[in-house]
Amino acid sequence: MKITLTAPKARFTFASLLLLVLTSMALTLPGCEEIEEILEDRARPQTGGAPLDLQLVADSLASPLGVVAVPDQTNRLFVIDQVGKVWVIDQNGRKLSRPFIDVSSKMVPLSPNYDERGLLGLAFHPQYAQNGRFFIYYTLPPRAGGPTPTTTWNNLSRISEFRVSSSNPNQADMGTERVILQLDDPQTNHNGGTIAFGPDGYLYIAIGDGGGANDVAPGHVEDWYKANAGGNGQDIEANLFGDILRLDVDRGAPYAIPRDNPLVGRPGRDEIYAYGFRNPYRFSFDMAGGRQLFVGDAGQLLYEEVSIVKSGGNYGWNVKEGTHCFDAANPLQELSNCPTVDAYGVPLSDPVIEMNNYRNPKGGRATTIIGGNVYRGITLPGYHGKYFFGTFSQGPGTPNGELFMATPMGERSLWSYQEVNLKGRPNDLGYYLKGFGQDNQGELYLTVSSLTGPTGTTGKVYKLVPGWRR
């Protein structure tokens, strides 16, 4: 390795002298490969900071969809496994052999090849350390009946409260289930799935548009936009599909409506916080700054998107897909124009991140977008405040999801973003990316699998770390 150091007119700083000493050590002393590696890493140009890599945290999972930190002093992490189990990673970094909770026997049978149902979300109450309350989102076999006289429901989507065991902090008390909300779901897909408590102490729930395509299948109602038949994304009165909900689970039976929810006293379901979504699969709140709500919404054939979601906002589907006018009759082509406000006078809000789907005739490399988190940790210098997100894969059939990063730049225009080329994986992740997570210190985690569906044991949890630590 050859390193040339140039000092302007012999003006040395402490940092330059230290770099000179470290360089001499790396070149002359035996056993200094690690120092040499650090110098090489820092010499490479990087936007945002030093090179990054992944550190394995847990493996032998089926289909991990996310990592949730418990709000207490134990530093434990909880992994959502789609097959119906939540696994504990203790303060020593070990995955415990027995799951924290197992609802697999209650769930609708899952397709091993691909499925969007299952155990989808987990949220701990902000006062969990005192009350032991937590919540999950999972799908059960359907109830009788259906969206039409000739069609049946596909599943029953349920958000339930449980409590931790009084004798074992790493076990749930299965006898404490209290159903908070249930939805008769017409199709297998577009279930949303993330649940999380916001900085206001209320429970937020992501619900997809009900499934199918174009928001027009059985169980998808007519809305105000007659150019596109359907759908649930734009309807705010008939059902709760295609929405972000906001509930007060500390009052009411089984919940109360926060008094400042945007549709209270107006047309629409009072549970709704924001609407106009197709499949808001993963969302997160920024741990700092303005505590903004970032929602990744899966597109159909042309565009994937991430939006900063605010109270009462309409995020466009199925009038728009991303920033473009959507045509339900021909979803591979864009309409030349469409409304900019809905029937209630609410503007259709555009996303801050837009990415082409792999089927977009203009070119693209995303099967679907996976919403992530704003980095607020301390181990990745230069990345504080960056929003990390990713893609499930670049196309069907290959585990080659990618990790991306954007710098927040306001909400009036699309943000630029760049691929994060990890040191040990310079081309892609080498897995299907299924979710993210964040610990109480603001560090980031990725959940991946070699298989598309909820089966096998190829699922892993990785932590995002500096490249020189690998």
Buried (B, 14 or more C-beta within 10 A) or exposed (E): EEBEEEEEEEEEEEEBEEBBEBBEEBBEEEEBEEBBBBBBBEEEEBEBBBBBBBBEBBEEBBBBBBBBBBBBEBBBBBBBBBBBBBBBBEEEEEBBEEBBBBBBEBBBEBBBEBBBBBBBBBBBBBBBEEEBBBBBBBBBEBEEEBBEEEBBBBBBBBBBBBBBBEEEBBBBBEEBBEEBBBBBBBBBBBBBBBBBBBEEEBBBBBBBBBBBBBBBBBBBBEBEBEBBBBBBBBBBEEBBBBBBBBBBBBEEEBBBBBEEBBBEEEEBBBBBBBBBBBBBBBBBBBBEEEEBBBBBBBBBBBBBBBBBBBBBBBBBBBBBBBBBBBBBEEBEEBBEEBBEEBEEEBEBBBBBBBBBBBBBEEEBBBBBBBBBBBBBBEBBEBBBBBBBBBBBBBBEEEBBBBBBBBBBEEBEEBBEBEBBBBBEBEEBBBBBBBBBBBBBEBBBBBBBBEBBBBBBEBBBBBBBBBBBEB
